[in-house]
Amino acid sequence: MLTRSSFLLRSLLPPPSPAMASAISRAVAATTFSLERSPTAFSIPRSYFNLSPTRCSARFVISSSSKSSLFGRRFHALCREDGRRRLSSSMRFISASNKGYRKMRGRAAKSKEKQLELSVSICIEEELPDDPEISSIAELLRLNVPMAMKLAFDRITDSNYKTRDTSIQDLGGFESVELSVLLCNDEFIRKLNKEWRDEDHATDVLSMSEHIPELNLPVLMLGDIVISIETAARQAEERGHTLIDEIRILMVHGLLHLLGFDHEISEDAEEEMEKEEEFVLKNLGWKGKGLIRSAYDAETNENLHIENSNDKSSKDKKKEGSLRFYRPKFKYIFCDMDGTLLNSKSQVSLTNARALKEASSRGLKIVIATGKARPAAISVLQMVDLAGIDGIISEHTPGVFLQGLLVYGINGREIFKRNLDPNVCREAGHYSLEHKVPLVAFCQDRCLTLFNHPLVDTLHTVYHEPKAEIMPSVEHMVAAADIQKLIFFDTAEGIATNLRPYWSKATGDHANVVQAVPDMLEIVPFGTSKGSGVKLLLDHLGVSSKEIMAIGDGENDMEMLELASLGVALSNGSEKTKAVADVIGVSNDEDGVADAIYRYAF
């Protein structure tokens, strides 16, 4: 087990060389944003800070330009060795065009007395989703940051510390204080870590001081606090906080670093900063124990669970509605329909629909890979608002249909079609008529049959396939259109004992026999499969199999699951399918697709 001090890392960075400064300038130009300094005033009495009887103002602004630079001197890092649970670092960051940010402005409050101005910039990096919760958090920070500053300034004035850097001490000697807080995503903060700490991973908070005591300026430039919303969201879920709770904790931690606290220099310094975090949070009525204590508790809890890696409670399962700030682990999810996305009533549950919409909104591309014809898949998904221009399927999206015999690529263009041997079709037609076993031939967007039967009707009424057209003879059926596959209908027992043994032998090397559901037997061209269709589409899209997750249940999904980086077989699936899957999820009647997305895709 790691000791408390074993995951405290210290990193002191000298000022950058001219070459490094040039490189950083180029990196800054590639990721633009701005911190505004043209303020609207928010007044707080100077006595509110226990500094003097006069008054001061706090300003919440975002300006069109800033001379902030990345050239800071000292970094702080409190990290787990695997980089997953990141705590703080101290860092200066960048400025540029205000096009990259949405602005949070404060309201003016008049004061006739001399003021100590607190210029606090709250910024939102442009790559974050335009989400109401993020805007709400930024607005709360506009009010919360000065509250934390007030309390921390009071403590600096009234308390003695053994380890704190006291270069910021007499606040009465300044006319104004400047601080910026930026909300960003993991990728943005990862770039800062890579550039400044040579660590290619995201952290939850970075802070860097601009204060240079030797300059004796009238403005106290505290510096910048950068917070990753995505990492904060993960930590909030792990620790049982709301997102605003976690961001307040991170903000307090970053602020204390800027005021001279440094948990990395010694155990005494860690203890002192930990107590200060707890004091500020408790006295402001905010939830949490502080970042240092939270990290230590999380490390301890994880070590307690490590002996039982199969314990569900120890897995990082994302609950419904919790994906909004998570980055996907994959680029694509290939999802089967019957027995997988569809429940036993051949419906898409609202829970599955919400999960797919949420995953899609976070940048994950959903591709349907099914035995159905494309019109049937569109019809089913239209019922839960998943079809069309804003959905996951339309006539203009990629997809794999009819067990991989029809594959549509970019813009829905047909890139592959394979037809069944006409002789196999004839033989199947005569067998159907002779044994009175209903048969349906799939011809791209049409279905053909030889006689009326209730089971044939269910293909349309239950499974939403095109209504079968009755052909007057076998020859008419074969001549009407190219046939991609055939389906025989019978009871599960009838297929297992009669149809499957017969046709497995009769087709020889002219066709393959597969099953998606127990009461249907499918005959498809030899050497084809849903998996081969998926592979063809991946090559067309330029996507590696390592970048996809696949979800299925039937034998026809086996190759697809084996091909994917992560193959998920639902518990209602065939034993053969579950045997080749990487993981086994819950059943299709338990929202297995949603569970797999929340559990594994992010």
C-alpha positions in Angstrom: 0.0 0.0 0.0 1.3 3.5 -0.9 2.1 5.7 2.1 0.6 9.1 2.2 3.8 10.8 1.1 4.7 8.3 -1.6 2.4 9.9 -4.2 3.5 13.5 -3.5 5.7 14.6 -6.4 7.8 17.8 -6.4 8.7 19.6 -9.6 10.5 22.9 -9.7 10.9 24.5 -13.1 13.4 27.2 -14.0 12.4 30.1 -16.3 12.1 28.9 -19.9 15.0 29.4 -22.4 14.4 31.6 -25.4 14.0 28.5 -27.6 11.4 27.1 -25.2 9.7 30.4 -25.0 9.4 30.5 -28.8 8.0 26.9 -28.8 5.5 27.8 -26.2 4.4 30.9 -28.1 3.7 28.7 -31.1 1.7 26.3 -28.9 -0.2 29.2 -27.5 -1.1 30.5 -30.9 -2.6 27.1 -31.7 -5.0 27.1 -28.7 -6.4 30.6 -28.4 -8.4 32.2 -25.7 -8.4 35.5 -23.8 -8.6 36.9 -20.3 -10.4 40.2 -20.1 -9.2 43.0 -17.9 -11.8 45.7 -18.6 -13.9 45.3 -15.5 -17.2 45.9 -14.1 -16.9 46.5 -10.4 -18.3 44.5 -7.4 -17.5 46.2 -4.2 -16.5 44.6 -0.9 -15.5 46.7 2.1 -11.8 46.7 2.9 -12.8 46.0 6.5 -14.4 42.8 5.1 -10.8 41.6 4.6 -9.6 42.7 8.0 -7.2 45.1 6.3 -8.2 48.6 7.1 -11.4 50.7 7.6 -11.5 51.8 4.0 -13.3 49.9 1.2 -12.3 47.8 -1.8 -13.9 46.4 -4.9 -13.8 43.0 -6.6 -14.1 43.0 -10.4 -15.3 40.1 -12.5 -14.1 40.6 -16.1 -13.0 39.0 -19.3 -11.0 41.3 -21.6 -10.2 41.3 -25.2 -6.5 41.2 -24.6 -4.1 40.3 -21.9 -0.3 40.3 -21.5 -0.4 37.1 -19.4 2.4 34.8 -20.3 3.2 31.1 -19.8 6.5 32.0 -18.2 6.1 31.0 -14.6 8.7 29.6 -12.3 7.2 27.0 -10.0 5.0 24.0 -10.5 3.2 21.9 -7.9 2.0 18.4 -8.6 0.0 16.0 -6.4 -0.7 12.9 -8.5 -1.3 9.2 -8.5 1.5 7.3 -10.2 -0.9 6.0 -12.9 -2.0 9.6 -13.6 -5.7 8.9 -13.2 -6.4 10.9 -10.1 -4.7 14.2 -10.6 -4.5 17.0 -8.0 -2.7 20.2 -8.4 0.0 21.9 -10.2 0.9 25.6 -10.2 1.2 27.1 -13.6 0.9 30.3 -15.7 -1.0 30.0 -18.9 -2.0 31.8 -22.1 -4.0 34.5 -23.7 -5.2 35.2 -27.2 -8.4 36.1 -29.2 -11.6 36.3 -27.2 -13.4 34.2 -29.9 -12.6 31.2 -27.9 -14.6 32.1 -24.8 -18.0 32.8 -23.5 -18.1 35.7 -21.1 -19.3 35.8 -17.5 -19.8 39.4 -16.3 -20.3 40.8 -12.9 -22.6 43.5 -11.7 -21.5 46.9 -10.5 -21.9 48.1 -6.9 -21.0 51.8 -6.2 -18.7 52.8 -3.4 -17.4 56.3 -2.7 -14.6 55.1 -0.5 -11.1 54.0 -1.6 -11.2 50.4 -2.9 -8.9 47.4 -3.1 -10.0 46.1 -6.4 -10.2 42.3 -7.0 -10.1 41.7 -10.7 -11.4 38.2 -11.1 -11.7 36.7 -14.7 -13.9 33.6 -15.2 -13.4 32.0 -18.6 -14.7 29.0 -20.4 -12.5 27.3 -23.0 -14.2 27.0 -26.4 -13.8 23.2 -26.7 -16.1 22.6 -23.7 -19.8 21.8 -24.7 -22.2 24.8 -24.6 -23.8 23.3 -21.6 -26.1 25.2 -19.2 -24.4 23.6 -16.1 -21.0 24.9 -17.2 -22.4 28.4 -17.6 -24.1 28.1 -14.2 -20.8 27.0 -12.6 -19.0 29.9 -14.1 -21.6 32.3 -12.8 -21.3 30.8 -9.3 -17.5 31.1 -9.4 -17.9 34.7 -10.2 -19.4 35.0 -6.7 -17.5 32.2 -5.0 -13.9 33.2 -5.9 -14.0 36.5 -4.1 -15.5 34.8 -1.0 -12.6 32.4 -0.9 -10.1 35.2 -1.5 -11.6 37.2 1.4 -11.4 34.3 3.8 -7.9 33.3 2.7 -6.7 37.0 2.9 -8.1 37.3 6.4 -6.2 34.2 7.5 -2.9 35.4 6.0 -3.3 38.6 8.0 -4.3 37.0 11.3 -2.4 33.7 11.3 1.2 32.5 11.6 2.3 29.6 9.4 5.5 27.5 9.6 5.9 26.6 6.0 3.9 29.1 3.8 5.9 31.3 1.5 5.3 34.8 3.0 6.2 36.8 -0.1 2.5 37.8 -0.2 1.8 39.2 3.3 0.8 42.9 3.6 -2.3 43.2 1.4 -2.7 46.8 2.5 0.2 47.7 0.3 -1.6 46.9 -2.9 -4.2 48.9 -4.8 -5.7 45.9 -6.6 -5.5 42.1 -6.9 -5.8 40.2 -10.2 -6.7 36.5 -10.6 -8.1 34.4 -13.5 -9.9 31.1 -13.4 -10.3 29.1 -16.6 -12.6 26.1 -17.1 -11.3 23.8 -19.8 -11.3 20.1 -21.0 -8.8 17.3 -20.4 -7.1 17.9 -23.7 -6.3 21.5 -23.0 -4.9 20.9 -19.6 -3.0 17.9 -20.9 -1.2 20.1 -23.4 -0.2 22.5 -20.6 1.2 19.5 -18.6 3.1 18.2 -21.5 4.6 21.6 -22.4 5.5 22.6 -18.9 6.0 19.4 -16.8 6.8 16.9 -19.6 3.9 14.8 -18.4 1.5 13.8 -21.1 -1.7 13.5 -19.1 -4.4 15.6 -17.8 -4.6 17.0 -14.2 -7.5 18.4 -12.4 -6.1 21.8 -11.5 -3.1 23.9 -12.5 -2.2 27.2 -10.9 0.7 29.5 -11.4 1.7 32.7 -9.7 2.6 36.0 -11.4 3.6 37.7 -8.2 7.2 39.0 -8.3 7.9 40.6 -4.9 11.0 42.4 -6.1 9.0 44.6 -8.5 7.1 46.2 -5.6 4.1 46.8 -7.8 0.8 48.4 -6.6 -1.1 45.5 -8.3 -0.9 42.0 -6.7 -1.0 39.7 -9.7 -1.9 36.4 -8.1 -1.9 34.5 -11.4 -4.1 31.9 -12.9 -6.1 28.8 -11.9 -6.9 26.3 -14.7 -9.5 23.6 -13.9 -10.4 20.6 -16.1 -14.2 20.1 -16.1 -13.8 16.5 -17.4 -11.4 15.4 -14.7 -13.4 17.3 -12.0 -16.5 15.4 -13.2 -14.9 12.0 -12.8 -13.5 12.9 -9.3 -16.9 14.3 -8.2 -18.6 11.0 -9.1 -15.9 9.0 -7.4 -16.1 11.1 -4.2 -19.8 11.6 -4.1 -19.8 15.3 -4.7 -21.7 17.4 -7.2 -19.6 19.0 -9.9 -19.7 22.5 -8.4 -18.6 20.9 -5.1 -15.5 19.5 -6.7 -14.7 22.6 -8.7 -14.9 24.7 -5.5 -12.4 22.3 -3.9 -10.0 22.6 -6.8 -10.4 26.4 -6.9 -9.5 26.6 -3.2 -6.5 24.3 -3.6 -5.2 26.4 -6.6 -5.8 29.6 -4.7 -3.8 28.5 -1.7 -0.9 27.5 -3.9 -0.9 31.1 -5.4 -0.9 32.5 -1.8 2.3 30.5 -1.0 1.1 27.2 0.4 3.0 24.2 -0.9 2.1 20.7 0.2 5.0 19.2 -1.7 8.0 20.6 0.3 7.4 18.6 3.5 5.0 16.7 5.6 4.5 19.8 7.8 3.7 21.8 4.7 1.2 19.2 3.5 -0.5 19.2 6.9 -0.6 23.0 7.0 -2.1 23.3 3.6 -4.6 20.5 4.3 -5.9 22.3 7.4 -6.2 25.5 5.4 -8.2 23.9 2.7 -10.6 22.4 5.3 -10.9 25.7 7.1 -11.8 27.7 4.0 -14.3 25.1 2.7 -15.9 24.6 6.1 -16.2 28.3 6.9 -17.8 29.1 3.5 -20.2 26.2 4.0 -18.9 24.3 0.9 -18.8 20.5 0.8 -15.7 18.5 0.8 -12.6 17.9 2.9 -10.1 19.6 0.6 -8.1 18.2 -2.3 -5.2 16.7 -0.3 -7.5 14.8 2.0 -9.8 13.7 -0.8 -6.8 12.3 -2.8 -5.5 10.5 0.2 -8.9 9.0 1.0 -9.4 7.9 -2.6 -6.0 6.2 -2.7 -6.8 4.4 0.5 -10.2 3.3 -0.7 -8.8 2.0 -4.0 -6.2 -0.1 -2.2 -8.9 -1.6 0.0 -10.8 -2.7 -3.1 -7.8 -3.9 -5.1 -8.0 -7.5 -3.8 -11.5 -7.9 -5.2 -11.2 -6.5 -8.7 -14.5 -8.1 -9.7 -16.4 -6.1 -7.0 -19.0 -4.1 -9.0 -18.7 -1.2 -6.5 -15.0 -0.8 -7.3 -15.5 -0.5 -11.0 -15.8 3.0 -12.6 -19.3 2.5 -13.9 -20.9 5.7 -15.2 -24.5 6.1 -14.2 -27.2 7.3 -16.5 -26.8 11.0 -17.3 -23.2 11.2 -16.2 -21.3 11.2 -19.5 -21.4 14.9 -20.2 -17.9 15.8 -19.3 -16.2 12.4 -20.1 -14.0 11.8 -23.1 -14.9 8.7 -25.1 -12.4 5.7 -25.1 -13.4 4.8 -28.6 -14.2 6.6 -31.9 -17.0 4.2 -32.9 -19.6 1.9 -31.4 -20.9 -0.8 -33.7 -24.2 -2.0 -32.4 -26.5 -4.9 -33.3 -30.2 -4.4 -33.2 -32.4 -7.6 -32.7 -31.6 -9.1 -29.3 -29.2 -6.3 -28.5 -30.4 -2.7 -28.9 -34.0 -4.0 -29.2 -35.6 -5.7 -26.2 -37.8 -8.8 -26.4 -40.7 -6.7 -27.6 -38.5 -5.4 -30.5 -38.5 -1.9 -29.1 -35.7 0.5 -28.2 -36.1 1.5 -24.6 -35.9 5.1 -23.6 -32.9 4.4 -21.5 -31.0 2.9 -24.4 -32.1 5.8 -26.6 -30.9 8.4 -24.1 -27.5 6.6 -23.8 -27.0 6.6 -27.5 -28.0 10.3 -27.8 -25.7 11.2 -25.0 -22.7 9.2 -26.4 -23.3 10.7 -29.8 -23.4 14.2 -28.3 -20.0 13.6 -26.7 -18.4 12.7 -30.1 -18.8 9.0 -30.2 -20.1 7.8 -33.6 -22.7 5.1 -33.5 -22.9 2.6 -36.4 -25.7 0.1 -36.8 -24.6 -3.4 -37.8 -27.6 -5.6 -38.2 -29.3 -8.4 -40.1 -32.1 -6.0 -40.9 -32.6 -4.1 -44.1 -31.8 -0.4 -43.8 -35.4 0.8 -44.1 -36.3 -1.4 -41.1 -33.5 -0.1 -39.0 -34.5 3.5 -39.8 -38.1 2.8 -39.0 -37.4 1.3 -35.6 -35.0 4.1 -34.6 -37.3 6.8 -35.8 -39.7 5.8 -33.1 -37.2 7.1 -30.4 -36.0 10.1 -32.3 -32.7 8.4 -33.3 -33.2 8.5 -37.1 -32.7 11.5 -39.5 -30.2 14.3 -39.8 -29.7 14.6 -36.0 -29.9 10.9 -35.3 -27.5 8.0 -35.5 -29.0 6.5 -38.7 -30.4 7.8 -41.9 -30.0 7.2 -45.7 -26.9 9.3 -45.5 -25.0 7.6 -42.7 -22.6 4.6 -42.7 -24.1 1.2 -41.7 -23.8 -2.6 -42.1 -27.1 -4.3 -43.1 -28.4 -7.7 -44.1 -25.6 -9.5 -42.1 -22.9 -7.5 -43.9 -24.2 -8.2 -47.4 -25.1 -4.5 -47.9 -22.6 -1.9 -46.6 -23.1 1.9 -46.8 -20.2 4.2 -46.3 -19.6 8.0 -46.1 -22.8 9.9 -47.0 -24.7 6.7 -47.1 -23.2 5.6 -50.4 -23.3 1.9 -51.2 -19.8 0.5 -51.0 -20.5 -3.3 -51.0 -23.3 -5.7 -52.0 -23.2 -9.4 -52.2 -25.9 -11.6 -53.7 -26.9 -15.2 -52.9 -26.4 -17.9 -55.5 -29.7 -18.1 -57.5 -29.5 -21.9 -57.4 -29.6 -21.8 -53.6 -32.5 -19.5 -53.8 -34.4 -21.8 -56.1 -33.8 -24.8 -53.9 -34.9 -22.9 -50.8 -38.1 -21.8 -52.6 -39.1 -25.3 -53.6 -38.3 -26.6 -50.0 -40.6 -23.8 -48.6 -43.5 -24.8 -50.9 -43.0 -28.6 -50.4 -42.7 -28.4 -46.6 -45.0 -25.4 -46.0 -42.2 -23.6 -44.2 -42.5 -19.8 -44.7 -39.6 -18.2 -46.5 -38.7 -14.6 -47.1 -36.1 -13.3 -49.6 -34.4 -10.0 -48.8 -33.6 -7.9 -51.9 -32.0 -4.7 -50.7 -35.1 -2.6 -49.7 -37.7 -5.2 -50.6 -38.9 -8.5 -49.1 -40.4 -11.3 -51.3 -42.3 -14.5 -50.2 -44.2 -17.4 -51.8 -47.4 -17.5 -49.7 -49.2 -15.8 -46.8 -48.3 -16.9 -43.3 -48.6 -15.3 -39.9 -44.9 -15.6 -39.2 -44.1 -13.7 -42.4 -46.5 -11.0 -41.3 -44.6 -10.6 -38.0 -41.5 -9.7 -40.0 -43.3 -6.5 -40.9 -45.5 -5.9 -37.9 -43.0 -6.8 -35.2 -39.6 -6.5 -36.8 -40.5 -3.5 -39.0 -39.1 -5.0 -42.2 -40.6 -4.0 -45.5 -44.0 -5.8 -46.1 -43.3 -9.0 -48.0 -44.6 -9.1 -51.6 -46.1 -12.5 -52.6 -44.5 -14.0 -55.7 -46.6 -16.4 -57.9 -43.7 -18.9 -58.3 -40.2 -19.7 -57.3 -38.9 -18.5 -60.7 -40.7 -15.2 -60.3 -39.1 -14.7 -56.9 -35.6 -15.4 -58.3 -36.1 -13.2 -61.3 -37.7 -10.3 -59.5 -34.5 -8.9 -58.0 -31.1 -9.8 -56.7 -31.5 -11.7 -53.5 -28.9 -11.1 -50.7 -30.3 -13.5 -48.1 -33.1 -15.8 -47.2 -34.9 -16.4 -43.9 -36.8 -19.5 -42.9 -39.4 -19.2 -40.1 -40.2 -22.0 -37.6 -40.3 -22.7 -33.9 -36.9 -22.7 -32.2 -37.2 -26.5 -31.8 -38.1 -27.0 -35.4 -35.1 -25.0 -36.6 -32.7 -26.7 -34.2 -33.9 -30.3 -35.0 -34.9 -30.0 -38.7 -34.0 -26.9 -40.7 -30.5 -26.1 -39.4 -29.1 -29.7 -39.8 -30.7 -30.0 -43.3 -29.5 -26.6 -44.7 -26.1 -26.7 -43.1 -25.5 -29.8 -45.2 -27.4 -28.8 -48.3 -25.7 -25.4 -48.8 -22.2 -27.0 -48.8 -19.7 -24.4 -50.0 -22.4 -22.3 -51.8 -23.8 -20.5 -48.8 -23.5 -20.1 -45.0 -26.2 -20.8 -42.4 -26.4 -18.3 -39.5 -28.9 -17.4 -36.7 -29.6 -14.1 -35.1 -32.7 -15.2 -33.2 -33.8 -18.8 -32.2 -36.9 -18.9 -34.5 -35.3 -17.8 -37.7 -32.7 -19.5 -39.9 -30.8 -17.3 -42.3 -29.0 -18.4 -45.4 -26.3 -16.0 -46.7 -23.6 -16.1 -49.4 -20.6 -18.3 -48.7 -17.7 -16.5 -47.0 -19.7 -13.5 -45.9 -20.6 -12.3 -42.4 -21.5 -9.2 -40.4 -17.9 -9.1 -39.2 -16.5 -9.0 -42.7 -18.9 -6.1 -43.5 -17.7 -4.2 -40.4 -14.1 -4.7 -41.4 -14.8 -3.5 -45.0 -16.5 -0.3 -43.6 -13.6 0.3 -41.2 -11.2 0.2 -44.1 -13.4 2.6 -46.0 -13.6 5.0 -43.1 -9.9 4.8 -42.3 -10.6 3.6 -38.7 -8.6 1.0 -36.8 -10.4 -1.9 -35.1 -8.6 -0.7 -31.9 -10.8 2.4 -32.1 -14.1 0.6 -31.9 -16.4 -1.1 -29.3 -19.0 -3.6 -30.5 -22.2 -4.8 -28.8 -24.1 -7.9 -29.9 -25.8 -11.1 -28.9 -26.1 -13.6 -31.7 -23.8 -16.0 -33.5 -23.8 -13.6 -36.4 -22.1 -11.0 -34.1 -19.2 -13.2 -33.1 -16.7 -12.0 -35.7 -17.7 -8.4 -35.1 -17.1 -8.8 -31.3 -13.7 -10.5 -31.9 -12.7 -7.7 -34.3 -13.4 -4.8 -31.9 -11.1 -3.5 -29.3 -13.8 -4.3 -26.8 -16.5 -6.8 -27.7 -19.6 -6.8 -25.4 -22.0 -9.8 -25.5 -25.3 -9.3 -23.7 -26.3 -12.0 -21.2 -29.2 -13.1 -23.3 -26.9 -13.9 -26.2 -25.8 -17.4 -27.4 -23.1 -19.2 -25.5 -20.8 -19.2 -28.5 -21.1 -15.4 -28.7 -20.4 -14.9 -25.0 -17.4 -17.2 -25.2 -15.6 -14.9 -27.7 -16.6 -11.6 -26.1 -14.3 -9.5 -23.9 -17.0 -8.8 -21.4 -20.6 -10.0 -20.8 -23.2 -7.3 -20.2 -26.7 -7.4 -18.8 -29.5 -8.5 -21.1 -31.4 -6.6 -23.8 -34.4 -6.4 -21.5 -32.2 -4.7 -18.8 -31.0 -1.9 -21.2 -27.8 -3.8 -22.0 -26.7 -1.3 -24.6 -27.0 1.7 -22.2 -25.3 -0.3 -19.4 -22.4 -1.1 -21.8 -22.0 2.5 -22.9 -22.0 4.0 -19.4 -19.7 1.2 -18.1 -17.2 0.8 -20.8 -17.3 3.6 -23.5 -16.1 6.5 -21.3 
